[in-house]
């Protein structure tokens, strides 16, 4: 089932950019950091939208592979892409971006990875889709789309840069 | 999500023993992974929890402070606990006591053994005798895979590719595990390798491995993108296969005068520690073409990648 097409995804991101622009504390340096890979793509798009709204900000990408609590069970499939954050995170108001918020474990890993780089002034979480089923006490500050799901469903966020097309889908797992 | 589900995982090995074992795509996977680890050393907290709760033991039966430190720091940056076996072994009872020692250490709950040993084949022997991961940090004149990998990494980093590069390995090729491992790795990744040195140290037999053998350094000097200068080993100087030091320096030493006849962008590599004034003149070792210190820095990232990958293969459930 298609939840959003290309135009819908763009409108959702525009709305999120509005909310982030309103929440950004005036005067503080702002950073936007995407979790690799699709979060990174979304963060790059949000950055352009925020700059169009007059928000100056730094941009980075976070690889959380080494911080995952299931690293010992994902096996040799783990592919390290590397963290690329060229700015000093200290004192920045940072928006962490991921595509889907599910158990909260990726975000937990990302928070650990981020604070190892320095001490940000604050970290906020922006997700395109919140599908529920949290296993950790983590919530998002900016949510594009809230979806009620069953445990057997998979939320697929597709972006041009990785998947060749834009959209959000909900599929039943076999 | 950062985890890519590939059909078939590229890396499945619990041990890193010799370059001969590795396919081209496995070598490239290590280099790619090392690239991701290089960034960790630039952080304010130079540490990731990937090997947290794991134990790495360094077992060096042959002194090499720098290689041991590099492995220990790499393990620590991955969050592993590191212990160091301080024991010199008598050469008379190598095989048996090495395995005995290793089994005792393994019983303490060790996950990865890093072995440096004067006997060729000892790392392979160890890997067949213990259940934990084994990384070869140099076995006799046989292999030194992490040195080859860090050289390949440095080479790829500064030249942007390895395929088609013209590489010279100069010096005591016959007795060098660095030369053997580098040769294997370079050929697998598509470089053209020329081995340079006096006939006693660079026998024609190496042509069978796919390299060109040359005994006249000056005649071929200008051809190379990369020149890897091997260390002259002190114990070899006394032996009959080695010319006098003066003669060696005169024909095979890299100095400013020879460097001028090289390609201007030639990369001068050396596995260290350098005998200044013998295989490498001081001004060349410290000059802009030298990658010696970069090799040391990259060695850390490459060893992090190797420790990470063998541990992943051992603990992860393959898809």
Interface residues (C-beta under 8 A of the other chain):
Chain A: X35 X36 X37 X38 X63 X64 X65 X66 X67 X68 X71 X72 X73 X74 X75 X76 X77 X78 X79 X80 X81 X82 X83 X84 X99 X106 X112 X113 X116 X117 X118
Chain B: X1 X2 X3 X4 X5 X6 X9 X10 X11 X12 X32 X33 X35 X36 X37 X38 X39 X40 X43 X44 X45 X47 X48 X49 X50 X78 X305 X308 X309 X312 X313 X315 X316 X317 X318 X319
